[in-house]
Amino acid sequence: MQFLAVVLIFFSLSYGSHIKWFSFEEGLEKAGESGRLVLLDIYAQWCHWCNVMENTTYRDKDVVNLIEKYYIPVRVDAEKRPDINKKYNQGGLPTTVILDSRGNILWGGIYVSPEDMYRILSYFASLKADQIEKIAEENRKKLERIKKRFLIKTKEKEPSLSYIKKVFRSVKIRFDRENGGFYGYPKFPEEELPHFLLLYWKFFDSKEAEEMLRKTAGGYMKLIDPVEGGIYRYSVNEFWTQPHYEKLLKDQADISVMFFDLYSGTGDKKYLKAALSLLDFSIKKLYSKENSLFYNSQGADIVDENGTLLMTGEEFFILDKEGREKAVKELGYPPKIEKEFYYGVNALMAKALLYGYAFTGEERYKKTGLSVLDKLLSQALSEKGVYYSKSSKNFYLSQNIYMLESLITAYQLTGKTKYLKEAEKISSLLKRYYLSKKIGILTDLQDTGLNINRISFIDDIFLLNRRAVHYLYYLSLLTGKGNYREFADLLVKHLPGKVNINTAIGFFVYLYPPVAVHIFSCFRVLPEVFSVFPYWVSVHTVDKKSIKRLGYEPEKECVSYICNTDICFFRVEKPESVPEYIHKALDSYKKY
């Protein structure tokens, strides 16, 4: 190990990178003035292949000379500039793009070796102006065709059971029966497939869906770090056994909630254990108690302050606890913590911690989750929604939807109406500023390109709209206001008609509406009821006026009323009987 560190340091210092990188705006301005092409490098601090490319391709003498002679080099942190990342990302990180002097795409790829980079740079540097313009025009036409197909996809349609079953048939064709998830690699642990399979199993009594769900969840669990906890970002192979070792805050939040949902749906405690492993890692490694916020990630490798690769994740994370401690001591650096606070993913982690409280009763999860959420309420909200970060006052759709989810979760588990009121404000902002009347779905305020394909750690536009639909239904249930359901229904009907898991989940929401447990004046049972099946059941306490609105006369405390947005299924007197009647209410959907 000591030898490896010395070799890497010697290699990196033997020809250090002399590239002077510009910001995106500065680089385009210089390109416009000089007429040079732009080399755009989009990276992330946690990204392994970004580290490799920095230590090889961008420290290759011939590559550096070509860049200096013919290009304006631009480097963008994907996390700090999601607008640039969404618009130019070529399917992963690092992303490498050649632009003309006006910012039009000529060529794009992901990781590029020194040899390939030299060849690509030489080719584009050799082109004449008319040849460059021809390539740029072809790419513009391609983008226009994508936009036209996008508009067709989002035409209004009526949700149907046949569509949901069609999606399930498509999932079966692509499903990896041996390993879980879809065929091929790399494989990412994403929440939408397990949630879709969970709903299909529950509402259609599909044992096949249950088996696929358990197989997929088992694959995801192989990516959990057995030493420190936390889930790695993806597997390089199809067996879920060759991780890429980044640990992102967003993944810890989303996948822990998914595991909680699987535990509530199956009763299998291994899913609860998995969920808590992700939360505990996040608290131990990523939480800044001083700031009441979480850092964004733990990197895949050990690098120094200059980006020099000292030890790869493949070498470090296979070590046991003692081996890791020894490596850190000898190298003088641990895996890099990305010390940036992004408000949206912090909202997701606040939500996940509140789930942890509901499922365990441990106050530390609740205390930390509410501390984060309250910090966000004091720092992140504005008249146009949720700021992206403390240093960036830009607005993105995702931040507002994640905040909506967190606020509604906090209201359910605390009964504090301030969280519900803030959730209503976010909903109003979504409709006012983010709803595109042209296509009928929520979009970003500014042009970030057509983000219609998920880019590993970034939720695509359809996934975000599906998430919004789900929580707008919850908001309708918890406030008794039908306009939130109408808003959700508008979005559902404009989700893509081509086979899409997120559209199918949205159709589930529309056809098998989530239910709420309205509990009359009884706060103590909120966590217990919440944890029954939070993916499809909301809960809160209500006053006499609300009980009358449901069509009942207020009676003794702790009487519960289980309803969807159309009807009430049951009146339940004993709190301990509520879980049984929740399942009966959901089972009643199976008749249709």
C-alpha positions as CSV (number, residue, x, y, z in Angstrom):
1,M,0.0,0.0,0.0
2,Q,2.8,2.4,0.8
3,F,4.5,1.5,-2.5
4,L,1.2,2.2,-4.3
5,A,0.9,5.7,-2.7
6,V,4.5,6.6,-3.6
7,V,4.1,5.4,-7.2
8,L,0.9,7.4,-7.7
9,I,2.4,10.5,-6.2
10,F,5.5,10.2,-8.3
11,F,3.4,9.7,-11.5
12,S,1.2,12.7,-10.9
13,L,4.1,15.0,-10.0
14,S,6.3,13.8,-12.9
15,Y,4.0,15.8,-15.2
16,G,1.5,17.9,-13.3
17,S,-1.5,19.3,-15.1
18,H,-0.8,22.8,-16.4
19,I,-4.3,23.3,-17.8
20,K,-5.8,26.6,-16.7
21,W,-9.5,25.8,-16.5
22,F,-12.2,28.5,-16.9
23,S,-15.7,28.7,-15.6
24,F,-18.5,28.1,-18.1
25,E,-19.4,31.7,-18.6
26,E,-15.8,32.9,-18.8
27,G,-14.9,30.1,-21.1
28,L,-17.7,30.8,-23.6
29,E,-16.8,34.5,-23.6
30,K,-13.2,33.8,-24.4
31,A,-14.2,31.3,-27.1
32,G,-16.5,33.9,-28.6
33,E,-13.7,36.4,-28.7
34,S,-11.0,34.0,-30.0
35,G,-13.1,31.7,-32.2
36,R,-11.6,28.7,-30.5
37,L,-13.4,25.5,-29.7
38,V,-14.3,24.7,-26.1
39,L,-13.4,21.5,-24.2
40,L,-16.0,21.1,-21.5
41,D,-15.2,18.8,-18.6
42,I,-18.1,18.1,-16.2
43,Y,-16.9,16.3,-13.0
44,A,-17.9,15.7,-9.4
45,Q,-15.7,15.7,-6.3
46,W,-16.9,12.2,-5.4
47,C,-16.4,10.7,-8.9
48,H,-13.8,7.9,-9.3
49,W,-13.4,8.1,-13.1
50,C,-13.1,11.9,-12.8
51,N,-10.1,11.3,-10.5
52,V,-8.7,8.8,-13.0
53,M,-9.1,11.2,-15.9
54,E,-7.5,14.1,-13.9
55,N,-4.5,11.9,-13.1
56,T,-4.0,10.5,-16.6
57,T,-5.7,12.2,-19.5
58,Y,-5.4,15.8,-18.2
59,R,-1.7,15.2,-17.1
60,D,-0.7,13.7,-20.5
61,K,1.9,16.1,-22.1
62,D,0.5,15.7,-25.7
63,V,-3.1,16.2,-24.6
64,V,-2.2,19.3,-22.6
65,N,-0.3,20.8,-25.5
66,L,-3.2,20.3,-27.9
67,I,-5.6,21.9,-25.4
68,E,-3.4,24.9,-24.9
69,K,-2.9,25.4,-28.6
70,Y,-6.5,24.9,-29.9
71,Y,-9.1,24.9,-27.1
72,I,-10.6,27.0,-24.3
73,P,-10.7,24.5,-21.4
74,V,-13.8,24.8,-19.2
75,R,-14.4,22.7,-16.1
76,V,-17.8,22.5,-14.3
77,D,-18.6,20.9,-11.0
78,A,-21.8,18.9,-11.8
79,E,-23.2,19.3,-8.3
80,K,-22.6,23.1,-8.1
81,R,-24.0,23.7,-11.6
82,P,-26.9,21.3,-12.2
83,D,-28.1,23.5,-15.0
84,I,-25.0,23.0,-17.0
85,N,-24.8,19.3,-16.1
86,K,-28.4,18.6,-17.2
87,K,-27.9,20.4,-20.4
88,Y,-24.6,18.9,-21.5
89,N,-24.3,15.6,-19.6
90,Q,-23.6,12.7,-22.0
91,G,-24.9,10.0,-19.7
92,G,-22.6,10.0,-16.7
93,L,-19.5,11.5,-15.1
94,P,-17.0,12.5,-16.1
95,T,-18.7,14.1,-19.2
96,T,-16.5,15.3,-21.9
97,V,-17.9,17.7,-24.6
98,I,-16.5,19.6,-27.6
99,L,-18.4,22.8,-28.2
100,D,-18.1,25.4,-30.9
101,S,-17.3,29.0,-29.9
102,R,-21.1,29.7,-29.4
103,G,-21.7,26.7,-27.1
104,N,-23.2,24.3,-29.6
105,I,-22.4,20.6,-29.1
106,L,-20.1,19.1,-31.7
107,W,-19.2,15.8,-29.9
108,G,-19.8,14.3,-26.5
109,G,-18.7,11.3,-24.4
110,I,-17.9,10.3,-20.8
111,Y,-14.5,9.0,-19.7
112,V,-11.9,9.5,-22.4
113,S,-8.4,7.9,-22.2
114,P,-5.3,9.9,-23.1
115,E,-5.0,8.2,-26.4
116,D,-8.6,8.7,-27.4
117,M,-8.5,12.3,-26.2
118,Y,-5.5,13.1,-28.3
119,R,-7.2,11.6,-31.4
120,I,-10.5,13.5,-30.7
121,L,-8.9,16.8,-30.0
122,S,-6.7,16.5,-33.1
123,Y,-9.7,15.7,-35.3
124,F,-11.8,18.7,-34.3
125,A,-8.8,21.0,-34.3
126,S,-8.2,20.1,-38.0
127,L,-11.8,21.0,-39.1
128,K,-12.5,24.1,-41.1
129,A,-15.2,26.6,-40.0
130,D,-17.8,25.3,-42.5
131,Q,-17.3,21.7,-41.4
132,I,-17.8,22.7,-37.7
133,E,-20.9,24.6,-38.6
134,K,-22.3,21.6,-40.4
135,I,-21.8,19.3,-37.4
136,A,-23.3,21.9,-35.1
137,E,-26.4,22.3,-37.4
138,E,-26.9,18.5,-37.5
139,N,-26.8,18.3,-33.7
140,R,-29.3,21.2,-33.5
141,K,-31.7,19.4,-35.8
142,K,-31.3,16.3,-33.7
143,L,-32.3,18.3,-30.6
144,E,-35.3,19.7,-32.4
145,R,-36.5,16.1,-33.2
146,I,-36.1,15.2,-29.6
147,K,-38.2,18.2,-28.5
148,K,-41.0,17.2,-31.0
149,R,-41.0,13.7,-29.6
150,F,-41.1,15.1,-26.1
151,L,-44.2,17.1,-26.9
152,I,-45.9,14.0,-28.3
153,K,-45.0,12.0,-25.2
154,T,-46.7,14.5,-22.9
155,K,-50.0,14.8,-24.7
156,E,-53.0,14.4,-22.4
157,K,-54.0,10.8,-21.8
158,E,-56.4,8.9,-19.6
159,P,-54.8,6.7,-16.9
160,S,-55.6,3.0,-17.3
161,L,-55.0,-0.4,-15.7
162,S,-54.0,-1.8,-19.1
163,Y,-51.1,0.7,-19.2
164,I,-49.9,-0.5,-15.8
165,K,-50.0,-4.1,-16.9
166,K,-48.2,-3.2,-20.1
167,V,-45.4,-1.7,-18.1
168,F,-45.2,-4.8,-15.9
169,R,-44.9,-7.0,-19.0
170,S,-42.1,-4.7,-20.2
171,V,-40.3,-4.9,-16.9
172,K,-40.5,-8.7,-17.0
173,I,-38.9,-8.8,-20.4
174,R,-35.9,-6.7,-19.3
175,F,-35.7,-8.2,-15.7
176,D,-32.6,-10.0,-14.6
177,R,-34.0,-13.1,-12.9
178,E,-30.7,-14.2,-11.5
179,N,-29.5,-11.0,-9.9
180,G,-32.4,-8.5,-9.7
181,G,-32.8,-5.2,-11.5
182,F,-32.6,-5.0,-15.2
183,Y,-30.3,-6.9,-17.5
184,G,-27.0,-5.3,-18.2
185,Y,-24.5,-3.2,-16.3
186,P,-23.7,-0.9,-14.7
187,K,-26.5,-1.3,-12.2
188,F,-27.8,1.6,-10.0
189,P,-29.9,1.2,-6.9
190,E,-32.9,3.4,-7.8
191,E,-36.1,3.6,-5.9
192,E,-38.7,3.5,-8.7
193,L,-38.4,-0.1,-9.8
194,P,-38.9,-1.6,-6.2
195,H,-41.7,0.8,-5.5
196,F,-43.5,-0.2,-8.8
197,L,-43.1,-3.9,-8.0
198,L,-44.3,-3.3,-4.4
199,L,-47.5,-1.7,-5.7
200,Y,-48.0,-4.3,-8.4
201,W,-47.6,-7.1,-5.9
202,K,-50.0,-5.5,-3.4
203,F,-52.8,-4.4,-5.7
204,F,-52.7,-7.4,-8.1
205,D,-51.7,-10.2,-5.7
206,S,-48.7,-10.9,-8.0
207,K,-46.3,-13.4,-6.5
208,E,-44.1,-12.8,-9.5
209,A,-43.8,-9.1,-8.7
210,E,-43.0,-10.0,-5.1
211,E,-40.2,-12.3,-6.1
212,M,-38.8,-9.7,-8.5
213,L,-39.0,-7.1,-5.7
214,R,-37.1,-9.3,-3.2
215,K,-34.5,-10.2,-5.8
216,T,-33.9,-6.6,-6.7
217,A,-33.8,-5.5,-3.0
218,G,-31.3,-8.3,-2.3
219,G,-29.1,-6.9,-5.1
220,Y,-29.2,-3.4,-3.7
221,M,-28.2,-4.7,-0.2
222,K,-25.0,-6.1,-1.7
223,L,-23.9,-2.5,-2.3
224,I,-24.1,-1.6,1.4
225,D,-20.7,-1.1,2.9
226,P,-20.3,-3.9,5.6
227,V,-17.8,-1.9,7.6
228,E,-19.1,1.7,7.8
229,G,-22.6,1.3,6.4
230,G,-24.0,3.5,3.6
231,I,-24.8,2.4,0.1
232,Y,-22.4,2.7,-2.8
233,R,-23.6,4.5,-5.9
234,Y,-23.6,1.6,-8.3
235,S,-22.2,-1.8,-9.4
236,V,-19.9,-2.1,-12.3
237,N,-21.1,-5.7,-13.0
238,E,-24.5,-7.3,-13.3
239,F,-24.1,-9.2,-10.0
240,W,-24.1,-6.2,-7.7
241,T,-20.7,-7.4,-6.4
242,Q,-18.3,-4.8,-7.9
243,P,-19.2,-1.4,-6.4
244,H,-18.2,2.0,-7.4
245,Y,-17.4,3.4,-4.0
246,E,-19.0,6.8,-4.0
247,K,-21.6,7.4,-1.3
248,L,-24.0,10.2,-2.1
249,L,-26.3,11.8,0.4
250,K,-29.2,11.6,-2.0
251,D,-28.8,7.8,-2.4
252,Q,-28.6,7.4,1.4
253,A,-31.9,9.3,1.8
254,D,-33.9,7.8,-1.1
255,I,-32.8,4.2,-0.7
256,S,-33.2,4.2,3.1
257,V,-36.8,5.4,2.6
258,M,-37.3,2.7,0.0
259,F,-36.0,0.0,2.4
260,F,-38.4,1.4,5.1
261,D,-41.2,1.0,2.6
262,L,-40.2,-2.6,1.8
263,Y,-40.0,-3.4,5.5
264,S,-43.6,-2.0,6.0
265,G,-44.8,-4.0,3.0
266,T,-43.0,-7.3,3.8
267,G,-42.3,-7.3,7.6
268,D,-38.8,-8.6,6.8
269,K,-36.4,-7.0,9.3
270,K,-33.4,-7.2,7.0
271,Y,-34.9,-4.2,5.1
272,L,-35.2,-2.3,8.4
273,K,-31.6,-3.0,9.2
274,A,-30.5,-1.9,5.7
275,A,-32.4,1.4,6.0
276,L,-30.9,2.2,9.4
277,S,-27.4,1.4,8.1
278,L,-27.7,4.1,5.5
279,L,-29.0,6.6,8.1
280,D,-26.4,5.9,10.6
281,F,-23.6,6.2,8.1
282,S,-24.9,9.6,7.0
283,I,-25.1,10.9,10.6
284,K,-21.6,9.6,11.4
285,K,-19.8,10.6,8.2
286,L,-21.8,13.4,6.6
287,Y,-23.6,15.3,9.3
288,S,-22.3,18.7,10.4
289,K,-23.7,19.3,13.8
290,E,-22.4,22.8,13.8
291,N,-24.4,23.7,10.7
292,S,-27.4,21.3,11.2
293,L,-27.0,20.2,7.6
294,F,-25.5,17.2,5.8
295,Y,-22.5,17.3,3.5
296,N,-23.1,16.0,0.0
297,S,-21.0,12.9,-0.4
298,Q,-18.1,10.7,0.5
299,G,-15.8,10.3,-2.5
300,A,-14.8,7.0,-4.2
301,D,-11.1,7.4,-3.7
302,I,-8.5,9.0,-1.4
303,V,-7.0,12.1,-3.1
304,D,-5.0,15.0,-1.8
305,E,-5.9,18.7,-1.9
306,N,-4.5,18.9,-5.5
307,G,-6.7,16.0,-6.8
308,T,-3.8,13.6,-6.9
309,L,-5.0,10.1,-6.5
310,L,-3.4,8.4,-3.5
311,M,-5.5,5.3,-3.2
312,T,-8.4,4.0,-5.2
313,G,-11.7,2.9,-3.7
314,E,-11.1,-0.6,-5.1
315,E,-8.1,-0.8,-2.8
316,F,-9.4,1.1,0.3
317,F,-13.0,-0.1,0.7
318,I,-12.2,-3.8,0.5
319,L,-10.2,-3.4,3.8
320,D,-11.7,-4.1,7.2
321,K,-12.1,-1.4,9.9
322,E,-8.5,-1.8,11.1
323,G,-7.1,-1.8,7.6
324,R,-8.9,1.4,6.7
325,E,-7.7,3.1,9.8
326,K,-4.1,2.1,9.0
327,A,-4.4,3.3,5.4
328,V,-5.8,6.7,6.4
329,K,-3.0,7.1,9.0
330,E,-0.3,6.3,6.5
331,L,-1.6,8.3,3.6
332,G,-2.6,11.3,5.8
333,Y,-6.0,11.5,4.1
334,P,-9.4,9.7,4.4
335,P,-11.9,9.3,1.5
336,K,-12.8,12.9,0.6
337,I,-15.9,14.4,2.1
338,E,-17.5,16.9,-0.2
339,K,-18.2,19.7,2.2
340,E,-21.0,21.3,0.3
341,F,-24.5,21.8,1.6
342,Y,-27.3,21.4,-1.0
343,Y,-30.7,22.2,0.3
344,G,-32.8,19.7,-1.7
345,V,-30.9,16.6,-0.8
346,N,-30.9,17.8,2.8
347,A,-34.6,17.9,2.7
348,L,-34.7,14.3,1.5
349,M,-32.4,13.3,4.3
350,A,-34.6,15.1,6.9
351,K,-37.5,13.0,5.5
352,A,-35.5,9.8,5.8
353,L,-34.5,10.5,9.4
354,L,-38.2,11.1,10.3
355,Y,-38.9,7.7,8.8
356,G,-36.2,6.3,11.0
357,Y,-37.9,7.8,14.0
358,A,-41.3,6.4,13.0
359,F,-40.0,2.9,12.5
360,T,-37.7,2.7,15.6
361,G,-39.1,5.3,18.1
362,E,-35.5,6.6,18.5
363,E,-35.7,10.3,19.2
364,R,-32.2,11.0,17.8
365,Y,-33.5,10.5,14.3
366,K,-36.4,12.8,14.9
367,K,-34.3,15.5,16.6
368,T,-31.7,15.5,13.7
369,G,-34.3,15.4,11.0
370,L,-36.3,18.3,12.4
371,S,-33.1,20.3,13.1
372,V,-32.2,19.9,9.4
373,L,-35.7,20.8,8.2
374,D,-36.0,23.8,10.4
375,K,-32.6,25.1,9.2
376,L,-33.8,24.8,5.7
377,L,-37.0,26.7,6.5
378,S,-34.9,29.5,7.9
379,Q,-32.2,29.6,5.1
380,A,-33.6,28.1,1.9
381,L,-37.1,29.5,1.2
382,S,-37.8,32.4,-1.0
383,E,-40.7,33.9,-3.0
384,K,-39.9,31.6,-5.9
385,G,-39.3,28.4,-4.0
386,V,-36.2,26.7,-2.5
387,Y,-32.7,28.0,-3.1
388,Y,-30.3,25.4,-4.5
389,S,-27.6,26.0,-1.8
390,K,-26.3,28.6,0.5
391,S,-23.9,29.9,-2.2
392,S,-26.3,29.5,-5.1
393,K,-29.6,31.4,-5.2
394,N,-30.8,29.5,-8.3
395,F,-34.0,27.6,-8.3
396,Y,-34.6,24.0,-9.6
397,L,-37.8,21.9,-9.7
398,S,-36.2,19.1,-7.8
399,Q,-35.4,21.2,-4.7
400,N,-39.0,22.2,-4.3
401,I,-40.4,18.7,-4.7
402,Y,-38.0,17.3,-2.2
403,M,-38.9,20.0,0.3
404,L,-42.6,19.3,-0.3
405,E,-42.0,15.6,0.6
406,S,-40.0,16.5,3.8
407,L,-42.6,19.0,5.0
408,I,-45.5,16.7,4.6
409,T,-43.6,13.9,6.4
410,A,-42.8,16.2,9.3
411,Y,-46.4,17.3,9.6
412,Q,-47.6,13.7,9.8
413,L,-45.1,12.8,12.5
414,T,-45.3,15.9,14.7
415,G,-48.8,17.3,14.1
416,K,-47.3,20.8,13.8
417,T,-49.4,22.7,11.3
418,K,-46.4,25.0,10.4
419,Y,-45.1,22.2,8.3
420,L,-48.4,21.7,6.5
421,K,-48.7,25.4,5.8
422,E,-45.2,25.6,4.3
423,A,-46.1,22.5,2.2
424,E,-49.1,24.4,0.8
425,K,-46.9,27.3,0.0
426,I,-44.5,25.1,-1.9
427,S,-47.4,23.6,-3.8
428,S,-48.7,27.1,-4.8
429,L,-45.2,28.0,-6.0
430,L,-44.9,24.8,-8.1
431,K,-48.1,25.7,-9.8
432,R,-47.3,29.4,-10.3
433,Y,-43.7,29.2,-11.4
434,Y,-42.9,25.6,-12.5
435,L,-46.0,24.4,-14.3
436,S,-45.6,24.5,-18.1
437,K,-49.0,25.3,-19.6
438,K,-47.7,24.2,-22.9
439,I,-46.9,20.6,-21.9
440,G,-48.9,20.2,-18.7
441,I,-46.1,19.1,-16.4
442,L,-43.6,20.7,-14.0
443,T,-40.3,22.0,-15.4
444,D,-37.3,24.0,-14.3
445,L,-37.6,27.8,-14.3
446,Q,-34.6,28.2,-16.6
447,D,-33.5,26.3,-19.6
448,T,-31.6,23.2,-18.5
449,G,-32.3,21.2,-21.7
450,L,-34.7,18.3,-22.0
451,N,-33.8,16.3,-18.9
452,I,-35.9,13.3,-20.0
453,N,-33.3,10.5,-19.1
454,R,-32.2,9.9,-15.6
455,I,-28.5,10.8,-15.2
456,S,-27.6,8.4,-12.4
457,F,-27.8,10.8,-9.4
458,I,-30.2,13.3,-11.0
459,D,-33.9,12.6,-11.1
460,D,-35.3,13.2,-14.6
461,I,-38.3,15.4,-15.2
462,F,-40.8,12.6,-15.4
463,L,-39.6,11.0,-12.1
464,L,-39.9,14.5,-10.4
465,N,-43.4,14.9,-11.7
466,R,-44.4,11.5,-10.4
467,R,-43.0,12.3,-7.0
468,A,-45.0,15.6,-7.0
469,V,-48.2,13.7,-7.9
470,H,-47.8,11.4,-5.0
471,Y,-47.3,14.2,-2.4
472,L,-50.0,16.4,-3.9
473,Y,-52.4,13.6,-3.3
474,Y,-51.2,13.4,0.3
475,L,-51.6,17.2,0.6
476,S,-55.2,16.9,-0.7
477,L,-55.9,14.2,1.9
478,L,-54.4,16.1,4.8
479,T,-56.0,19.5,4.0
480,G,-59.3,18.3,2.6
481,K,-58.7,20.6,-0.4
482,G,-59.6,19.1,-3.8
483,N,-57.5,21.6,-5.8
484,Y,-54.3,19.7,-4.9
485,R,-55.8,16.5,-6.3
486,E,-56.8,18.3,-9.4
487,F,-53.3,19.6,-9.8
488,A,-51.9,16.1,-9.4
489,D,-54.4,14.7,-11.9
490,L,-53.3,17.3,-14.5
491,L,-49.7,16.1,-14.1
492,V,-50.5,12.4,-14.2
493,K,-52.4,12.8,-17.5
494,H,-49.3,14.4,-19.1
495,L,-46.7,11.9,-18.0
496,P,-45.2,10.0,-21.0
497,G,-47.4,7.5,-22.8
498,K,-44.6,5.3,-23.9
499,V,-43.7,2.5,-21.4
500,N,-42.4,4.3,-18.3
501,I,-42.3,3.1,-14.7
502,N,-42.9,6.5,-13.3
503,T,-46.0,7.0,-15.4
504,A,-47.2,3.6,-14.2
505,I,-46.7,4.7,-10.5
506,G,-48.5,7.9,-11.3
507,F,-51.4,5.9,-12.7
508,F,-51.5,3.8,-9.6
509,V,-51.9,7.0,-7.6
510,Y,-54.8,8.0,-9.9
511,L,-56.6,4.7,-10.0
512,Y,-55.8,3.3,-6.5
513,P,-55.6,6.6,-4.5
514,P,-53.5,6.7,-1.4
515,V,-55.5,6.8,1.8
516,A,-55.3,8.9,5.0
517,V,-55.9,8.0,8.6
518,H,-57.6,10.9,10.3
519,I,-57.2,10.5,14.0
520,F,-59.4,12.6,16.3
521,S,-57.3,14.4,18.9
522,C,-54.6,11.7,19.5
523,F,-51.0,12.5,18.8
524,R,-49.3,9.6,20.6
525,V,-50.2,7.1,17.9
526,L,-48.9,9.0,14.9
527,P,-45.5,7.2,14.5
528,E,-47.1,3.8,14.9
529,V,-49.8,4.4,12.3
530,F,-47.4,6.2,10.0
531,S,-45.1,3.1,9.9
532,V,-47.9,0.7,8.7
533,F,-47.4,1.5,5.0
534,P,-46.2,5.1,4.5
535,Y,-45.7,4.7,0.7
536,W,-49.5,4.6,0.3
537,V,-50.9,5.8,3.7
538,S,-50.7,9.3,5.3
539,V,-51.8,10.1,8.9
540,H,-52.6,13.1,11.0
541,T,-54.7,14.3,13.9
542,V,-57.8,16.3,13.2
543,D,-60.2,18.5,15.1
544,K,-64.0,18.4,15.3
545,K,-64.6,20.5,12.2
546,S,-62.5,18.1,10.1
547,I,-64.4,15.1,11.4
548,K,-67.7,16.7,10.4
549,R,-66.3,17.4,7.0
550,L,-65.7,13.7,6.6
551,G,-69.4,13.1,7.4
552,Y,-69.0,11.9,11.0
553,E,-69.9,13.4,14.4
554,P,-66.9,13.8,16.7
555,E,-66.7,11.2,19.4
556,K,-64.1,10.1,21.9
557,E,-60.4,10.7,21.4
558,C,-58.3,8.4,19.3
559,V,-61.1,7.3,17.0
560,S,-59.7,6.9,13.5
561,Y,-61.3,7.4,10.1
562,I,-59.6,5.8,7.1
563,C,-60.4,7.5,3.8
564,N,-59.2,8.4,0.4
565,T,-60.0,11.6,-1.4
566,D,-63.5,10.2,-2.5
567,I,-64.8,8.0,0.3
568,C,-64.2,6.9,3.9
569,F,-63.7,3.1,4.3
570,F,-63.8,2.6,8.0
571,R,-64.3,4.2,11.4
572,V,-61.9,2.5,13.9
573,E,-62.3,2.9,17.7
574,K,-59.2,1.1,18.9
575,P,-55.8,2.5,17.9
576,E,-54.3,-1.0,17.9
577,S,-56.8,-2.0,15.2
578,V,-55.9,0.7,12.8
579,P,-53.2,-1.3,10.9
580,E,-55.7,-4.1,10.2
581,Y,-58.2,-1.7,8.8
582,I,-55.7,0.1,6.7
583,H,-54.9,-3.2,5.0
584,K,-58.6,-3.9,4.6
585,A,-59.0,-0.5,2.9
586,L,-56.2,-1.1,0.5
587,D,-57.4,-4.7,-0.2
588,S,-60.7,-3.3,-1.2
589,Y,-59.0,-1.8,-4.3
590,K,-58.3,-5.4,-5.5
591,K,-62.0,-5.8,-6.6
592,Y,-61.5,-3.3,-9.4
